[in-house]
Amino acid sequence: MRAMVLSKCAPIETNPLTLSKIDMQYVERGNEILIKIEACGVCHSQLHSIEGDWQDLGIPPVLPTVPGHEVVGEVVEIGDKVTKFKIGDRAGITPLLESCMKCQYCKEGKEYLCESAVITGESLKGGYTEYITVTEDFATKVPKEMKPDYAAPLFCAGITAYKAIKASEPQKNKKIGVFGIGGVGHMAVQFARIAGASVIAFSRSHKHLEVAKRLGASDTMVFSDDQEEFLREIKEKHGLLDAAVVFAPADIVTDTAIKAIKKGGTAVIATVGKNPSFMAFEEKTIRGTLIGSTKDMEQVIKIADENKLEVVTETFPLEDANMVLTKLKNSEIEARAVLIP
């Protein structure tokens, strides 16, 4: 089958992904399904992995690898023990491809924290190809009327946004700042608004802020590295925030977000960076967040379907993956790019 394969980490401008032929996947275990991929979202974290930014974290763990971890497609084969899916169903996979189902985290329903987790897109089982197998417990049903290019970004950007907003404990009239409006942030604005919160969106990009405003943000502000002036502007316009959610992978943004919340407020960090410092006596809560469980994913699909969540996407053919990731790196993608095999 056709696949965009990464053999060596390198700057995306050097076209490190190569269109290749790899072995076709097939159902090997009784609880597996085979999905013919119809769409795969392009995530910014995948860019970091491809360029080697996270090699100190062991990402990617093996090479060669097929990137891509937000996958939607049609079930074309099922194992003899599968009960959740039938051939012809539409299914999706998050970055969590598999976990042990036996450890403390798995038993608590937090399988995404499993130490033995297998990550989609960190082996030859990735989404930048034509087929992928997964056990039925780690696939989520997608309504047939939900288009694949709409649904695919929900399986990483969507669940990340949902889980982060959930961690900020949204409620009516609560002021939540969303720092970083892109593939994840534009969905977070909507999840917070659906929960009744008042959303203030922050980004360096005027184009991204226009998207946030259209999707329900009560106000938008251009982020500035002049922290003192920026915080003064926030206080003058809105007062201190009840909560802040950070998606922008920059330490200055995280630090500013923590300073922008009130005493007793909550900052949710949904990106990789240095450990933030904060004054303990201010009783602020700093929380990390990482995708979510299969049950969380089911909720994301349900909320998106019932509330007609807008997923802003641009579609491209699979072989354009290098070009698409370069555009993402240069902030030329409005929200979420999706590859179509």
PLY file of the C-alpha trace (Angstrom):
ply
format ascii 1.0
element vertex 341
property float x
property float y
property float z
element edge 340
property int vertex1
property int vertex2
end_header
0.00 0.00 0.00
1.09 3.61 -0.56
2.53 5.45 2.45
4.51 8.57 3.30
7.47 7.13 5.19
9.93 8.92 7.50
13.35 7.23 7.52
15.36 10.05 9.13
14.30 13.10 11.14
15.05 16.30 9.25
13.64 19.79 8.60
10.36 19.47 6.73
11.65 21.79 3.99
14.03 18.97 2.97
11.07 16.68 2.19
11.95 13.91 4.67
8.72 12.00 3.97
9.03 9.70 0.97
6.10 8.21 -0.95
6.77 4.48 -0.66
5.19 1.05 -0.97
4.94 -0.80 2.36
3.41 -4.14 3.31
-0.37 -4.20 3.36
-1.86 -4.55 6.84
-4.37 -7.27 7.59
-6.37 -8.56 10.56
-4.16 -10.82 12.69
-6.08 -10.97 15.97
-9.70 -11.86 16.59
-10.50 -8.45 18.13
-8.97 -6.37 15.32
-10.58 -4.41 12.52
-9.02 -3.26 9.26
-9.79 0.32 8.27
-9.45 1.68 4.76
-8.30 5.21 5.53
-10.48 7.95 4.06
-8.84 10.92 5.80
-5.98 11.68 8.19
-5.54 15.01 9.95
-2.16 16.76 10.00
-1.12 17.62 13.55
1.51 20.15 14.66
2.94 17.61 17.13
3.66 15.35 14.15
5.78 18.14 12.69
7.89 18.22 15.87
8.32 14.45 15.65
9.34 14.52 11.98
11.87 17.31 12.48
13.41 15.60 15.52
12.44 18.26 18.07
11.31 15.60 20.55
14.05 13.00 20.11
15.14 13.66 23.71
11.67 12.41 24.70
12.13 9.27 22.60
9.83 10.47 19.83
9.72 8.90 17.30
10.65 5.66 19.11
11.50 3.81 15.89
12.48 4.57 12.30
11.30 4.14 9.64
7.82 5.23 10.67
4.58 6.27 9.01
3.31 9.46 10.72
-0.34 10.40 11.17
-2.46 9.88 14.27
-5.97 11.19 13.62
-7.51 8.67 11.31
-10.99 8.01 9.95
-12.04 5.40 7.44
-14.29 2.52 6.48
-14.17 -0.85 8.23
-13.40 -3.37 5.46
-12.46 -6.46 7.50
-13.17 -7.65 11.05
-11.77 -10.39 13.29
-13.93 -13.29 14.42
-14.28 -11.86 17.96
-15.31 -8.32 16.96
-18.75 -7.24 18.22
-18.53 -3.43 18.16
-18.18 -2.99 14.38
-19.42 -4.52 11.19
-18.03 -4.24 7.68
-19.08 -0.93 6.13
-19.09 1.02 9.40
-17.06 4.22 9.66
-14.47 4.27 12.46
-11.78 6.56 13.81
-8.54 6.20 15.78
-6.93 8.68 18.17
-3.17 8.88 18.83
-3.71 6.00 21.29
-3.52 2.86 19.17
-3.34 0.39 22.05
-2.63 0.02 25.80
-2.10 -2.90 28.16
-5.62 -2.71 29.71
-4.17 -4.18 32.94
-2.26 -1.40 34.71
-3.48 1.14 37.26
-4.19 3.77 34.61
-6.09 1.44 32.30
-8.21 0.18 35.19
-9.03 3.80 36.12
-10.27 4.54 32.60
-7.16 6.60 31.85
-5.67 4.22 29.31
-4.04 7.14 27.50
-1.58 7.38 30.44
-0.56 3.71 30.18
3.22 3.21 30.34
2.92 0.52 27.66
0.80 2.61 25.30
1.32 2.14 21.57
1.01 5.45 19.72
-0.53 5.78 16.28
1.98 7.23 13.83
5.10 6.16 15.74
5.69 2.92 13.84
4.59 1.59 10.44
1.05 1.82 11.81
0.28 5.43 11.01
-2.31 7.44 9.17
-0.30 8.75 6.21
-1.15 5.62 4.26
-4.13 3.65 2.91
-5.00 1.01 5.54
-4.52 0.48 9.28
-5.50 -2.18 11.80
-6.62 -1.53 15.37
-8.34 -3.53 18.09
-12.02 -2.68 18.41
-11.56 -1.26 21.95
-9.40 1.56 20.58
-11.59 2.55 17.65
-14.62 4.82 17.87
-17.73 4.69 15.72
-18.29 7.66 13.44
-21.77 8.39 12.03
-21.95 7.50 8.35
-23.32 10.96 7.54
-20.25 12.60 9.15
-17.75 13.32 6.38
-14.28 11.77 6.87
-12.38 15.05 6.37
-14.63 16.64 9.03
-14.31 13.76 11.47
-10.56 13.03 11.24
-9.35 16.15 13.11
-11.75 15.35 15.96
-9.59 12.32 16.79
-6.63 14.39 17.99
-7.33 18.12 17.82
-10.93 17.56 18.88
-10.29 15.29 21.84
-7.31 17.41 22.95
-9.46 20.55 22.89
-12.39 18.83 24.64
-10.21 17.36 27.42
-8.34 20.63 28.00
-11.53 22.67 28.23
-13.05 20.04 30.51
-9.99 20.38 32.78
-10.57 24.15 32.99
-13.97 23.41 34.57
-16.06 25.63 32.29
-19.40 27.01 33.39
-21.77 29.84 32.60
-20.12 33.29 32.55
-16.70 31.91 33.51
-13.90 33.77 31.65
-11.62 31.30 29.89
-8.63 32.39 27.84
-7.59 30.14 24.95
-3.94 30.75 24.07
-3.15 29.50 20.56
-5.88 29.37 17.91
-5.17 26.76 15.29
-6.25 23.21 14.63
-6.86 22.58 18.34
-7.64 26.06 19.59
-10.48 26.75 17.17
-12.29 23.69 18.54
-11.53 24.64 22.14
-13.27 27.98 21.61
-16.40 26.08 20.60
-16.29 23.50 23.41
-15.93 26.29 25.99
-18.76 28.28 24.42
-21.03 25.21 24.34
-20.37 24.83 28.09
-21.55 28.41 28.63
-18.19 30.05 29.27
-17.11 33.43 27.93
-14.06 32.83 25.71
-11.20 35.23 25.03
-8.91 34.02 22.24
-5.21 34.86 21.99
-2.98 34.33 18.97
-0.15 35.99 17.06
-2.15 35.52 13.86
-4.91 37.96 12.91
-6.31 35.31 10.54
-6.63 32.77 13.35
-8.29 35.37 15.58
-10.86 36.07 12.88
-11.71 32.35 12.92
-12.03 32.40 16.73
-14.35 35.40 16.62
-16.55 33.76 14.01
-16.76 30.60 16.12
-18.02 32.37 19.22
-15.13 34.00 21.09
-16.44 37.02 23.00
-13.18 38.84 22.30
-9.83 38.28 20.60
-6.40 39.75 21.32
-3.10 39.59 19.45
-0.49 37.96 21.68
2.64 39.99 22.44
5.97 38.98 23.97
5.95 42.30 25.85
4.46 40.53 28.84
4.00 43.50 31.14
2.15 45.55 28.52
0.13 42.55 27.35
-1.03 41.66 30.87
-1.95 45.29 31.51
-4.10 45.26 28.36
-5.89 42.05 29.45
-6.61 43.47 32.91
-7.95 46.72 31.47
-10.28 44.94 29.01
-11.38 41.90 30.97
-9.84 41.77 34.42
-7.94 38.61 35.35
-9.13 35.36 33.78
-10.85 32.55 35.69
-8.95 29.98 33.66
-6.49 29.75 30.79
-5.86 26.91 28.35
-2.53 26.87 26.50
-2.05 25.21 23.12
0.77 27.40 21.76
4.12 25.57 22.14
6.09 28.53 23.50
7.24 28.96 27.09
6.53 32.71 27.06
2.90 31.96 26.25
2.58 29.46 29.12
4.19 31.89 31.56
1.95 34.73 30.43
-1.19 32.58 30.66
-0.40 31.65 34.27
0.10 35.31 35.14
-3.16 36.22 33.37
-5.37 34.12 35.65
-6.75 35.30 38.98
-5.68 33.97 42.37
-7.33 30.59 42.76
-7.67 30.27 38.97
-6.68 27.34 36.78
-4.15 27.10 33.96
-4.37 24.03 31.72
-1.17 23.25 29.80
-1.76 21.18 26.67
1.68 21.52 25.12
5.31 20.56 25.75
7.67 23.03 27.41
9.62 23.90 30.53
8.04 23.48 33.93
6.31 26.78 34.72
6.92 28.62 37.98
4.17 30.24 39.99
3.56 31.72 43.43
2.07 29.02 45.67
0.38 31.63 47.89
-1.79 32.69 44.94
-3.50 29.28 45.11
-3.42 28.85 41.34
-3.86 25.37 39.90
-1.57 24.28 37.08
-2.84 21.21 35.24
-1.40 19.15 32.43
-3.62 17.37 29.91
-3.13 14.68 27.30
-5.71 13.61 24.69
-8.31 11.47 26.49
-9.97 8.09 26.89
-12.11 6.14 24.45
-15.15 7.33 26.43
-13.96 10.93 26.03
-13.68 10.34 22.28
-17.24 9.06 22.13
-18.34 12.28 23.86
-16.43 14.40 21.34
-18.22 12.72 18.43
-21.58 13.11 20.21
-21.06 16.81 21.01
-19.75 17.58 17.52
-22.72 15.84 15.93
-25.40 17.36 18.19
-24.00 20.90 18.22
-22.85 21.02 14.60
-19.33 21.84 15.75
-17.45 23.60 12.97
-14.21 21.91 11.99
-12.21 24.21 9.73
-10.24 22.03 7.30
-8.27 22.14 4.09
-7.82 18.86 2.18
-4.76 17.70 0.25
-3.68 14.46 -1.47
-1.50 12.09 0.59
1.61 12.68 -1.52
1.56 16.40 -0.64
2.34 15.68 3.04
5.74 17.45 3.01
4.26 20.56 1.43
1.31 20.58 3.84
3.56 20.26 6.89
5.74 23.10 5.55
2.64 25.29 5.24
1.68 24.31 8.80
5.15 25.26 10.04
4.81 28.66 8.36
1.33 29.26 9.86
-0.24 29.11 6.39
-2.94 26.61 7.41
-6.06 28.32 8.73
-6.90 25.56 11.21
-6.52 21.88 10.25
-5.08 20.24 7.14
-6.33 16.79 6.17
-4.63 14.27 3.90
-6.77 12.13 1.60
-5.13 8.85 0.40
0 1
1 2
2 3
3 4
4 5
5 6
6 7
7 8
8 9
9 10
10 11
11 12
12 13
13 14
14 15
15 16
16 17
17 18
18 19
19 20
20 21
21 22
22 23
23 24
24 25
25 26
26 27
27 28
28 29
29 30
30 31
31 32
32 33
33 34
34 35
35 36
36 37
37 38
38 39
39 40
40 41
41 42
42 43
43 44
44 45
45 46
46 47
47 48
48 49
49 50
50 51
51 52
52 53
53 54
54 55
55 56
56 57
57 58
58 59
59 60
60 61
61 62
62 63
63 64
64 65
65 66
66 67
67 68
68 69
69 70
70 71
71 72
72 73
73 74
74 75
75 76
76 77
77 78
78 79
79 80
80 81
81 82
82 83
83 84
84 85
85 86
86 87
87 88
88 89
89 90
90 91
91 92
92 93
93 94
94 95
95 96
96 97
97 98
98 99
99 100
100 101
101 102
102 103
103 104
104 105
105 106
106 107
107 108
108 109
109 110
110 111
111 112
112 113
113 114
114 115
115 116
116 117
117 118
118 119
119 120
120 121
121 122
122 123
123 124
124 125
125 126
126 127
127 128
128 129
129 130
130 131
131 132
132 133
133 134
134 135
135 136
136 137
137 138
138 139
139 140
140 141
141 142
142 143
143 144
144 145
145 146
146 147
147 148
148 149
149 150
150 151
151 152
152 153
153 154
154 155
155 156
156 157
157 158
158 159
159 160
160 161
161 162
162 163
163 164
164 165
165 166
166 167
167 168
168 169
169 170
170 171
171 172
172 173
173 174
174 175
175 176
176 177
177 178
178 179
179 180
180 181
181 182
182 183
183 184
184 185
185 186
186 187
187 188
188 189
189 190
190 191
191 192
192 193
193 194
194 195
195 196
196 197
197 198
198 199
199 200
200 201
201 202
202 203
203 204
204 205
205 206
206 207
207 208
208 209
209 210
210 211
211 212
212 213
213 214
214 215
215 216
216 217
217 218
218 219
219 220
220 221
221 222
222 223
223 224
224 225
225 226
226 227
227 228
228 229
229 230
230 231
231 232
232 233
233 234
234 235
235 236
236 237
237 238
238 239
239 240
240 241
241 242
242 243
243 244
244 245
245 246
246 247
247 248
248 249
249 250
250 251
251 252
252 253
253 254
254 255
255 256
256 257
257 258
258 259
259 260
260 261
261 262
262 263
263 264
264 265
265 266
266 267
267 268
268 269
269 270
270 271
271 272
272 273
273 274
274 275
275 276
276 277
277 278
278 279
279 280
280 281
281 282
282 283
283 284
284 285
285 286
286 287
287 288
288 289
289 290
290 291
291 292
292 293
293 294
294 295
295 296
296 297
297 298
298 299
299 300
300 301
301 302
302 303
303 304
304 305
305 306
306 307
307 308
308 309
309 310
310 311
311 312
312 313
313 314
314 315
315 316
316 317
317 318
318 319
319 320
320 321
321 322
322 323
323 324
324 325
325 326
326 327
327 328
328 329
329 330
330 331
331 332
332 333
333 334
334 335
335 336
336 337
337 338
338 339
339 340
